[in-house]
């Protein structure tokens, strides 16, 4: 076919420009129709790990209802918010979306409860961290291509995935033992695209956890009014549309909260870039802290909202009851696979492995499960599988 290069986008000088990409660990011919970051995003969307997110818990187990968020719908919402911010700031939207869409690849079945169980069971072998696991998935565990394991993403996407929450502590992450990690610069700030994905994660789950919490009946409007920002938004909704039904009131609250947070981040980021004299992506990397951030008043409101959600939703007795049952499923699955590796699929077994590698492979296999597959395997191998639907009020 004719060699048609992608149309160049007008990017800010401090954006990550695909033409300046450092490339991939395994060199590949460039695409005639897509930039390097577009190819990264597309590989992420077509990966097995991405599809599995549709049956992984966000807050509520998928059996609780069809309308609660899953890791997949959450990741799509993060990517939409991040792309909107990136567009206004003239950042590379494809790189931003690539990081946003893959940031939760490493999550286990049953949300953070599954992660806590695996971290405890692997304590003597490096522990478990979902951010590390995301890196392992895109560099090792996905097996789709003839000439390499993983997705062979660009260094910029890998660094964005690893550092989107800030530079990792030197001894905190398992992947730092990976000999290939020397290809990544882990000491400096992530690019603005990765920072945008990170704050969009916070914006998305703050908003949609309100929606899911109200839908579940574990939250109510009066409790949410304890956060002044939420009280202010609800007052505006009620003044403009008095007497609307609860579902519309919820959607108006969530929509307006998203708008307030997104606009605040854009304005604060523009201020920080100007104040720091940021002219290039290298200037971003050299900063002592992130450039993409909430203003101080919005950051205070966001912390107050997180405290309320933690106390009234994530730590609600009905949610904790389900988490305890999910922890039992995860621990018992790990025990049975670890004690008899022949139960693992053949492609996950290696008789020559030592204990550390064998247990890591067991951990990788369980971490990659969806909620429903974990329950199916528990039912097949162990029995007495607990009901993980959230108890009614």
C-alpha positions as a LaTeX table, in Angstrom:
\begin{tabular}{lrrr}
\hline
Residue & $x$ (\AA) & $y$ (\AA) & $z$ (\AA) \\
\hline
Unk1 & 0.00 & 0.00 & 0.00 \\
Unk2 & 1.02 & 3.60 & $-0.35$ \\
Unk3 & 3.06 & 4.82 & 2.60 \\
Unk4 & 0.62 & 7.31 & 4.15 \\
Unk5 & 1.98 & 8.83 & 7.34 \\
Unk6 & $-0.41$ & 9.85 & 10.15 \\
Unk7 & $-1.38$ & 13.51 & 10.02 \\
Unk8 & 0.75 & 15.41 & 12.53 \\
Unk9 & $-1.11$ & 16.86 & 15.47 \\
Unk10 & $-0.45$ & 20.28 & 16.88 \\
Unk11 & 1.06 & 19.36 & 20.24 \\
Unk12 & 2.41 & 21.64 & 22.93 \\
Unk13 & 6.21 & 21.76 & 23.16 \\
Unk14 & 6.05 & 20.12 & 26.61 \\
Unk15 & 3.98 & 17.17 & 25.31 \\
Unk16 & 5.44 & 13.77 & 24.48 \\
Unk17 & 5.82 & 13.86 & 20.70 \\
Unk18 & 5.60 & 10.43 & 19.04 \\
Unk19 & 8.23 & 11.43 & 16.52 \\
Unk20 & 10.67 & 11.76 & 19.44 \\
Unk21 & 9.84 & 8.36 & 20.95 \\
Unk22 & 12.81 & 6.33 & 22.14 \\
Unk23 & 11.22 & 3.32 & 20.49 \\
Unk24 & 10.60 & $-0.18$ & 21.79 \\
Unk25 & 12.76 & $-2.86$ & 23.40 \\
Unk26 & 12.30 & $-5.07$ & 20.35 \\
Unk27 & 12.74 & $-2.85$ & 17.28 \\
Unk28 & 9.80 & $-2.97$ & 14.84 \\
Unk29 & 9.10 & $-1.23$ & 11.55 \\
Unk30 & 7.05 & 1.92 & 11.99 \\
Unk31 & 3.42 & 1.95 & 10.87 \\
Unk32 & 2.39 & 3.66 & 7.67 \\
Unk33 & $-0.88$ & 4.88 & 9.18 \\
Unk34 & $-0.44$ & 5.15 & 12.97 \\
Unk35 & 1.96 & 6.87 & 15.33 \\
Unk36 & 3.90 & 4.80 & 17.85 \\
Unk37 & 1.55 & 5.85 & 20.66 \\
Unk38 & $-1.54$ & 5.03 & 18.61 \\
Unk39 & $-0.15$ & 1.52 & 18.11 \\
Unk40 & 0.42 & 1.22 & 21.87 \\
Unk41 & $-3.17$ & 2.22 & 22.60 \\
Unk42 & $-4.49$ & $-0.22$ & 20.00 \\
Unk43 & $-2.38$ & $-3.10$ & 21.32 \\
Unk44 & $-3.72$ & $-2.42$ & 24.81 \\
Unk45 & $-7.35$ & $-2.44$ & 23.61 \\
Unk46 & $-6.85$ & $-5.74$ & 21.76 \\
Unk47 & $-5.05$ & $-7.45$ & 24.66 \\
Unk48 & $-6.48$ & $-10.30$ & 26.70 \\
Unk49 & $-5.83$ & $-8.34$ & 29.89 \\
Unk50 & $-8.09$ & $-5.54$ & 28.67 \\
Unk51 & $-10.99$ & $-7.89$ & 27.96 \\
Unk52 & $-10.64$ & $-9.50$ & 31.37 \\
Unk53 & $-11.32$ & $-6.18$ & 33.05 \\
Unk54 & $-15.00$ & $-6.49$ & 32.12 \\
Unk55 & $-15.44$ & $-9.16$ & 34.81 \\
Unk56 & $-13.21$ & $-7.71$ & 37.52 \\
Unk57 & $-14.60$ & $-5.90$ & 40.54 \\
Unk58 & $-14.40$ & $-2.14$ & 40.98 \\
Unk59 & $-16.35$ & $-1.81$ & 44.25 \\
Unk60 & $-19.31$ & $-4.15$ & 43.83 \\
Unk61 & $-19.03$ & $-7.76$ & 42.65 \\
Unk62 & $-20.51$ & $-8.09$ & 39.16 \\
Unk63 & $-23.25$ & $-10.43$ & 40.41 \\
Unk64 & $-24.74$ & $-7.46$ & 42.30 \\
Unk65 & $-26.14$ & $-5.92$ & 39.13 \\
Unk66 & $-25.45$ & $-5.08$ & 35.51 \\
Unk67 & $-25.08$ & $-1.33$ & 36.05 \\
Unk68 & $-22.31$ & $-1.19$ & 38.65 \\
Unk69 & $-18.86$ & $-0.26$ & 37.37 \\
Unk70 & $-16.31$ & $-2.92$ & 36.59 \\
Unk71 & $-12.59$ & $-2.41$ & 36.05 \\
Unk72 & $-13.29$ & $-2.16$ & 32.32 \\
Unk73 & $-15.99$ & 0.50 & 32.49 \\
Unk74 & $-13.89$ & 2.37 & 35.04 \\
Unk75 & $-10.87$ & 2.29 & 32.71 \\
Unk76 & $-12.99$ & 3.57 & 29.82 \\
Unk77 & $-14.25$ & 6.45 & 31.95 \\
Unk78 & $-10.68$ & 7.27 & 33.01 \\
Unk79 & $-9.58$ & 7.28 & 29.37 \\
Unk80 & $-12.46$ & 9.57 & 28.37 \\
Unk81 & $-11.68$ & 12.07 & 31.13 \\
Unk82 & $-7.94$ & 11.90 & 30.47 \\
Unk83 & $-8.43$ & 12.40 & 26.73 \\
Unk84 & $-10.59$ & 15.45 & 27.38 \\
Unk85 & $-7.94$ & 17.04 & 29.58 \\
Unk86 & $-5.12$ & 16.12 & 27.20 \\
Unk87 & $-6.96$ & 17.68 & 24.28 \\
Unk88 & $-7.33$ & 21.04 & 26.02 \\
Unk89 & $-3.68$ & 21.02 & 27.14 \\
Unk90 & $-2.46$ & 19.97 & 23.66 \\
Unk91 & $-0.89$ & 16.77 & 24.98 \\
Unk92 & $-0.66$ & 13.52 & 23.04 \\
Unk93 & $-4.12$ & 12.00 & 23.50 \\
Unk94 & $-3.07$ & 8.54 & 22.30 \\
Unk95 & $-0.30$ & 8.20 & 24.87 \\
Unk96 & $-2.63$ & 9.57 & 27.56 \\
Unk97 & $-5.31$ & 7.04 & 26.66 \\
Unk98 & $-2.80$ & 4.17 & 26.46 \\
Unk99 & $-1.75$ & 4.76 & 30.07 \\
Unk100 & $-5.35$ & 5.29 & 31.20 \\
Unk101 & $-6.64$ & 2.12 & 29.55 \\
Unk102 & $-3.87$ & $-0.09$ & 30.95 \\
Unk103 & $-3.42$ & 1.40 & 34.42 \\
Unk104 & $-5.60$ & $-1.27$ & 36.09 \\
Unk105 & $-4.33$ & $-4.30$ & 34.15 \\
Unk106 & $-2.68$ & $-5.66$ & 37.29 \\
Unk107 & $-5.78$ & $-5.78$ & 39.47 \\
Unk108 & $-6.80$ & $-9.17$ & 40.82 \\
Unk109 & $-10.27$ & $-10.66$ & 41.11 \\
Unk110 & $-12.41$ & $-9.02$ & 43.80 \\
Unk111 & $-10.65$ & $-5.66$ & 43.80 \\
Unk112 & $-8.21$ & $-4.60$ & 46.48 \\
Unk113 & $-9.18$ & $-7.52$ & 48.70 \\
Unk114 & $-7.64$ & $-9.93$ & 46.20 \\
Unk115 & $-4.50$ & $-7.82$ & 46.04 \\
Unk116 & $-4.17$ & $-7.79$ & 49.83 \\
Unk117 & $-4.46$ & $-11.59$ & 49.97 \\
Unk118 & $-1.82$ & $-12.18$ & 47.29 \\
Unk119 & 0.50 & $-9.63$ & 48.85 \\
Unk120 & 0.28 & $-11.46$ & 52.17 \\
Unk121 & 0.75 & $-14.90$ & 50.65 \\
Unk122 & 3.72 & $-13.74$ & 48.55 \\
Unk123 & 5.36 & $-11.75$ & 51.38 \\
Unk124 & 8.48 & $-13.95$ & 51.37 \\
Unk125 & 8.80 & $-13.77$ & 47.58 \\
Unk126 & 8.50 & $-10.07$ & 46.77 \\
Unk127 & 4.86 & $-9.47$ & 47.65 \\
Unk128 & 2.24 & $-8.33$ & 45.18 \\
Unk129 & 1.40 & $-4.87$ & 43.86 \\
Unk130 & $-1.15$ & $-4.25$ & 41.11 \\
Unk131 & 0.98 & $-1.54$ & 39.48 \\
Unk132 & 3.91 & $-3.94$ & 39.28 \\
Unk133 & 1.59 & $-6.61$ & 37.92 \\
Unk134 & 0.42 & $-4.28$ & 35.15 \\
Unk135 & 4.06 & $-3.89$ & 34.11 \\
Unk136 & 4.55 & $-7.68$ & 34.16 \\
Unk137 & 1.48 & $-8.16$ & 31.97 \\
Unk138 & 2.53 & $-5.73$ & 29.24 \\
Unk139 & 6.18 & $-6.87$ & 29.23 \\
Unk140 & 5.91 & $-10.62$ & 29.89 \\
Unk141 & 2.55 & $-12.24$ & 30.48 \\
Unk142 & 0.64 & $-11.27$ & 27.34 \\
Unk143 & 1.63 & $-13.74$ & 24.62 \\
Unk144 & 0.21 & $-12.60$ & 21.30 \\
Unk145 & 3.14 & $-11.90$ & 19.01 \\
Unk146 & 5.50 & $-14.19$ & 17.14 \\
Unk147 & 8.76 & $-12.55$ & 18.15 \\
Unk148 & 8.31 & $-11.31$ & 21.73 \\
Unk149 & 6.39 & $-11.72$ & 24.96 \\
Unk150 & 4.23 & $-8.88$ & 26.21 \\
Unk151 & 3.00 & $-6.05$ & 24.01 \\
Unk152 & 6.38 & $-4.43$ & 23.23 \\
Unk153 & 5.05 & $-0.99$ & 24.08 \\
Unk154 & 7.14 & 2.14 & 23.64 \\
Unk155 & 9.40 & 3.22 & 26.48 \\
Unk156 & 7.21 & 6.30 & 26.96 \\
Unk157 & 4.09 & 4.19 & 27.57 \\
Unk158 & 5.98 & 1.81 & 29.87 \\
Unk159 & 7.39 & 4.69 & 31.91 \\
Unk160 & 3.97 & 6.32 & 32.03 \\
Unk161 & 2.44 & 3.10 & 33.32 \\
Unk162 & 5.13 & 2.63 & 35.95 \\
Unk163 & 5.34 & 6.27 & 37.08 \\
Unk164 & 1.81 & 7.62 & 36.58 \\
Unk165 & 1.48 & 7.94 & 40.37 \\
Unk166 & 4.96 & 9.44 & 40.68 \\
Unk167 & 8.50 & 7.98 & 40.63 \\
Unk168 & 8.55 & 4.64 & 42.52 \\
Unk169 & 10.60 & 4.18 & 45.66 \\
Unk170 & 13.95 & 2.51 & 44.84 \\
Unk171 & 13.22 & $-0.66$ & 46.79 \\
Unk172 & 9.43 & $-0.69$ & 46.67 \\
Unk173 & 8.61 & $-2.50$ & 43.45 \\
Unk174 & 9.31 & $-6.02$ & 42.35 \\
Unk175 & 10.03 & $-5.13$ & 38.74 \\
Unk176 & 13.16 & $-3.23$ & 39.80 \\
Unk177 & 14.86 & $-6.64$ & 39.88 \\
Unk178 & 14.04 & $-7.08$ & 36.19 \\
Unk179 & 17.26 & $-6.66$ & 34.17 \\
Unk180 & 15.30 & $-4.85$ & 31.46 \\
Unk181 & 14.21 & $-2.13$ & 33.84 \\
Unk182 & 17.50 & $-0.38$ & 33.13 \\
Unk183 & 15.89 & 0.79 & 29.90 \\
Unk184 & 13.46 & 2.93 & 31.89 \\
Unk185 & 14.15 & 6.18 & 33.70 \\
Unk186 & 12.38 & 5.72 & 37.04 \\
Unk187 & 13.93 & 8.60 & 38.96 \\
Unk188 & 12.14 & 11.57 & 37.38 \\
Unk189 & 8.55 & 12.74 & 37.10 \\
Unk190 & 6.25 & 11.08 & 34.60 \\
Unk191 & 5.25 & 13.00 & 31.50 \\
Unk192 & 2.15 & 15.17 & 31.50 \\
Unk193 & 0.22 & 12.47 & 29.64 \\
Unk194 & 0.79 & 9.91 & 32.42 \\
Unk195 & 0.09 & 12.52 & 35.09 \\
Unk196 & $-3.18$ & 13.30 & 33.33 \\
Unk197 & $-4.14$ & 9.60 & 33.35 \\
Unk198 & $-3.36$ & 9.40 & 37.07 \\
Unk199 & $-5.52$ & 12.33 & 38.15 \\
Unk200 & $-8.29$ & 11.20 & 35.79 \\
Unk201 & $-8.34$ & 7.92 & 37.72 \\
Unk202 & $-9.10$ & 9.87 & 40.91 \\
Unk203 & $-11.74$ & 11.99 & 39.19 \\
Unk204 & $-13.45$ & 8.96 & 37.67 \\
Unk205 & $-13.71$ & 6.83 & 40.76 \\
Unk206 & $-14.72$ & 9.72 & 43.02 \\
Unk207 & $-17.64$ & 10.43 & 40.69 \\
Unk208 & $-18.72$ & 6.94 & 39.74 \\
Unk209 & $-18.39$ & 5.57 & 43.27 \\
Unk210 & $-20.93$ & 8.19 & 44.33 \\
Unk211 & $-23.18$ & 6.94 & 41.53 \\
Unk212 & $-22.72$ & 3.26 & 42.45 \\
Unk213 & $-23.00$ & 3.99 & 46.16 \\
Unk214 & $-26.33$ & 5.77 & 45.72 \\
Unk215 & $-27.55$ & 3.03 & 43.37 \\
Unk216 & $-26.68$ & 0.37 & 45.95 \\
Unk217 & $-28.42$ & 2.17 & 48.79 \\
Unk218 & $-25.22$ & 2.28 & 50.87 \\
Unk219 & $-24.95$ & 6.04 & 50.35 \\
Unk220 & $-27.64$ & 8.70 & 50.57 \\
Unk221 & $-27.77$ & 12.33 & 49.51 \\
Unk222 & $-27.87$ & 13.60 & 53.08 \\
Unk223 & $-24.61$ & 11.82 & 53.92 \\
Unk224 & $-22.95$ & 13.21 & 50.80 \\
Unk225 & $-23.98$ & 16.73 & 51.83 \\
Unk226 & $-21.35$ & 16.49 & 54.58 \\
Unk227 & $-18.82$ & 17.43 & 51.88 \\
Unk228 & $-19.34$ & 21.15 & 51.19 \\
Unk229 & $-18.57$ & 20.81 & 47.48 \\
Unk230 & $-21.24$ & 18.13 & 47.09 \\
Unk231 & $-23.73$ & 20.17 & 49.14 \\
Unk232 & $-23.08$ & 23.15 & 46.88 \\
Unk233 & $-23.62$ & 21.12 & 43.70 \\
Unk234 & $-26.80$ & 19.52 & 45.05 \\
Unk235 & $-28.14$ & 22.94 & 46.01 \\
Unk236 & $-27.60$ & 24.09 & 42.43 \\
Unk237 & $-29.33$ & 21.00 & 41.03 \\
Unk238 & $-32.30$ & 21.41 & 43.37 \\
Unk239 & $-32.63$ & 25.12 & 42.59 \\
Unk240 & $-32.63$ & 24.54 & 38.82 \\
Unk241 & $-34.70$ & 21.34 & 38.76 \\
Unk242 & $-36.74$ & 21.06 & 41.97 \\
Unk243 & $-38.48$ & 17.75 & 42.55 \\
Unk244 & $-36.62$ & 15.68 & 39.96 \\
Unk245 & $-36.44$ & 11.96 & 40.64 \\
Unk246 & $-33.48$ & 10.46 & 42.51 \\
Unk247 & $-31.89$ & 8.86 & 39.42 \\
Unk248 & $-31.79$ & 12.15 & 37.50 \\
Unk249 & $-30.60$ & 13.96 & 40.60 \\
Unk250 & $-27.75$ & 11.47 & 40.90 \\
Unk251 & $-26.72$ & 11.88 & 37.28 \\
Unk252 & $-26.81$ & 15.67 & 37.56 \\
Unk253 & $-24.64$ & 15.53 & 40.68 \\
Unk254 & $-22.10$ & 13.23 & 39.03 \\
Unk255 & $-22.03$ & 15.19 & 35.79 \\
Unk256 & $-21.51$ & 18.52 & 37.52 \\
Unk257 & $-18.88$ & 17.09 & 39.87 \\
Unk258 & $-16.94$ & 15.74 & 36.89 \\
Unk259 & $-17.11$ & 19.12 & 35.16 \\
Unk260 & $-15.94$ & 20.99 & 38.26 \\
Unk261 & $-12.99$ & 18.67 & 38.83 \\
Unk262 & $-11.90$ & 18.54 & 35.18 \\
Unk263 & $-12.04$ & 22.30 & 34.75 \\
Unk264 & $-10.17$ & 22.79 & 38.02 \\
Unk265 & $-7.37$ & 20.43 & 36.93 \\
Unk266 & $-7.00$ & 22.16 & 33.58 \\
Unk267 & $-6.81$ & 25.62 & 35.14 \\
Unk268 & $-4.39$ & 24.55 & 37.87 \\
Unk269 & $-2.15$ & 22.70 & 35.42 \\
Unk270 & $-1.95$ & 25.73 & 33.13 \\
Unk271 & $-1.01$ & 27.85 & 36.17 \\
Unk272 & 1.68 & 25.41 & 37.29 \\
Unk273 & 3.19 & 25.09 & 33.81 \\
Unk274 & 3.40 & 28.87 & 33.50 \\
Unk275 & 4.76 & 29.36 & 37.02 \\
Unk276 & 7.48 & 26.73 & 36.53 \\
Unk277 & 8.40 & 28.00 & 33.06 \\
Unk278 & 7.83 & 24.57 & 31.50 \\
Unk279 & 8.95 & 24.59 & 27.88 \\
Unk280 & 9.79 & 20.94 & 27.11 \\
Unk281 & 9.00 & 17.43 & 28.31 \\
Unk282 & 12.46 & 17.39 & 29.90 \\
Unk283 & 11.39 & 20.35 & 32.05 \\
Unk284 & 8.38 & 18.31 & 33.22 \\
Unk285 & 10.59 & 15.37 & 34.15 \\
Unk286 & 12.90 & 17.59 & 36.22 \\
Unk287 & 10.14 & 19.02 & 38.43 \\
Unk288 & 10.03 & 18.06 & 42.13 \\
Unk289 & 6.32 & 17.23 & 41.91 \\
Unk290 & 3.48 & 16.78 & 39.44 \\
Unk291 & 2.28 & 19.54 & 37.17 \\
Unk292 & $-1.16$ & 18.04 & 36.57 \\
Unk293 & $-3.03$ & 18.58 & 39.82 \\
Unk294 & $-6.06$ & 19.99 & 41.62 \\
Unk295 & $-5.99$ & 23.48 & 43.02 \\
Unk296 & $-5.60$ & 23.62 & 46.81 \\
Unk297 & $-9.34$ & 24.18 & 47.46 \\
Unk298 & $-10.36$ & 21.35 & 45.13 \\
Unk299 & $-7.68$ & 19.06 & 46.58 \\
Unk300 & $-9.15$ & 19.67 & 50.04 \\
Unk301 & $-12.65$ & 18.89 & 48.76 \\
Unk302 & $-11.41$ & 15.74 & 47.04 \\
Unk303 & $-9.72$ & 14.50 & 50.23 \\
Unk304 & $-12.94$ & 15.13 & 52.18 \\
Unk305 & $-14.93$ & 13.18 & 49.59 \\
Unk306 & $-12.48$ & 10.28 & 49.73 \\
Unk307 & $-12.75$ & 10.17 & 53.52 \\
Unk308 & $-16.53$ & 10.05 & 53.28 \\
Unk309 & $-16.49$ & 7.30 & 50.64 \\
Unk310 & $-13.98$ & 5.28 & 52.65 \\
Unk311 & $-16.03$ & 5.46 & 55.84 \\
Unk312 & $-19.48$ & 5.03 & 54.32 \\
Unk313 & $-18.93$ & 2.89 & 51.23 \\
Unk314 & $-15.62$ & 1.03 & 51.03 \\
Unk315 & $-15.74$ & 0.15 & 54.74 \\
Unk316 & $-19.48$ & $-0.35$ & 54.95 \\
Unk317 & $-20.26$ & $-3.56$ & 56.93 \\
Unk318 & $-22.10$ & $-5.07$ & 53.96 \\
Unk319 & $-19.12$ & $-4.46$ & 51.67 \\
Unk320 & $-16.66$ & $-5.77$ & 54.28 \\
Unk321 & $-18.73$ & $-8.93$ & 54.67 \\
Unk322 & $-18.35$ & $-9.66$ & 50.96 \\
Unk323 & $-14.65$ & $-8.81$ & 51.07 \\
Unk324 & $-14.09$ & $-11.39$ & 53.79 \\
Unk325 & $-15.72$ & $-14.10$ & 51.67 \\
Unk326 & $-13.72$ & $-13.03$ & 48.62 \\
Unk327 & $-10.49$ & $-13.22$ & 50.66 \\
Unk328 & $-11.34$ & $-16.81$ & 51.54 \\
Unk329 & $-11.83$ & $-17.69$ & 47.86 \\
Unk330 & $-8.48$ & $-16.16$ & 46.91 \\
Unk331 & $-6.54$ & $-17.76$ & 49.77 \\
Unk332 & $-7.99$ & $-21.21$ & 49.16 \\
Unk333 & $-7.32$ & $-21.03$ & 45.43 \\
Unk334 & $-3.72$ & $-20.06$ & 46.07 \\
Unk335 & $-3.28$ & $-22.88$ & 48.56 \\
Unk336 & $-4.62$ & $-25.57$ & 46.26 \\
Unk337 & $-2.60$ & $-24.45$ & 43.22 \\
Unk338 & 0.58 & $-23.94$ & 45.26 \\
Unk339 & 0.30 & $-27.40$ & 46.83 \\
Unk340 & $-0.40$ & $-29.13$ & 43.49 \\
Unk341 & 1.03 & $-27.23$ & 40.49 \\
Unk342 & $-0.31$ & $-29.95$ & 38.16 \\
Unk343 & $-3.71$ & $-28.28$ & 38.59 \\
Unk344 & $-2.42$ & $-25.26$ & 36.69 \\
Unk345 & $-2.82$ & $-25.23$ & 32.90 \\
Unk346 & 0.18 & $-26.80$ & 31.16 \\
Unk347 & 1.39 & $-23.45$ & 29.82 \\
Unk348 & 1.68 & $-22.18$ & 33.41 \\
Unk349 & 3.69 & $-25.14$ & 34.73 \\
Unk350 & 7.45 & $-25.58$ & 34.70 \\
Unk351 & 8.82 & $-28.49$ & 36.69 \\
Unk352 & 12.30 & $-26.90$ & 36.71 \\
Unk353 & 11.12 & $-23.81$ & 38.54 \\
Unk354 & 12.27 & $-23.21$ & 42.11 \\
Unk355 & 9.80 & $-22.24$ & 44.82 \\
Unk356 & 10.03 & $-18.51$ & 44.12 \\
Unk357 & 9.32 & $-18.83$ & 40.39 \\
Unk358 & 6.67 & $-21.51$ & 40.89 \\
Unk359 & 4.78 & $-19.41$ & 43.41 \\
Unk360 & 5.12 & $-16.30$ & 41.26 \\
Unk361 & 3.61 & $-18.17$ & 38.32 \\
Unk362 & 0.79 & $-19.34$ & 40.59 \\
Unk363 & 0.28 & $-15.75$ & 41.72 \\
Unk364 & 0.31 & $-14.49$ & 38.11 \\
Unk365 & $-2.30$ & $-17.08$ & 37.12 \\
Unk366 & $-4.68$ & $-16.25$ & 39.95 \\
Unk367 & $-4.18$ & $-12.49$ & 39.58 \\
Unk368 & $-5.21$ & $-12.73$ & 35.94 \\
Unk369 & $-8.52$ & $-14.42$ & 36.72 \\
Unk370 & $-11.82$ & $-12.64$ & 36.42 \\
Unk371 & $-14.19$ & $-12.71$ & 39.38 \\
Unk372 & $-16.43$ & $-15.29$ & 37.79 \\
Unk373 & $-13.59$ & $-17.58$ & 36.67 \\
Unk374 & $-12.11$ & $-17.49$ & 40.19 \\
Unk375 & $-15.48$ & $-18.54$ & 41.58 \\
Unk376 & $-15.84$ & $-21.27$ & 38.93 \\
Unk377 & $-12.38$ & $-22.64$ & 39.71 \\
Unk378 & $-13.03$ & $-22.53$ & 43.44 \\
Unk379 & $-16.29$ & $-24.39$ & 42.95 \\
Unk380 & $-14.58$ & $-27.02$ & 40.75 \\
Unk381 & $-11.47$ & $-27.58$ & 42.86 \\
Unk382 & $-12.65$ & $-26.94$ & 46.41 \\
Unk383 & $-16.42$ & $-26.60$ & 46.70 \\
Unk384 & $-18.45$ & $-24.81$ & 49.31 \\
Unk385 & $-17.91$ & $-21.60$ & 47.37 \\
Unk386 & $-19.42$ & $-18.64$ & 49.24 \\
Unk387 & $-22.05$ & $-16.32$ & 47.81 \\
Unk388 & $-20.36$ & $-13.00$ & 47.01 \\
Unk389 & $-23.44$ & $-10.92$ & 46.33 \\
Unk390 & $-23.70$ & $-7.90$ & 48.62 \\
Unk391 & $-26.23$ & $-8.57$ & 51.41 \\
Unk392 & $-29.46$ & $-6.57$ & 51.26 \\
Unk393 & $-30.04$ & $-3.77$ & 53.73 \\
\hline
\end{tabular}
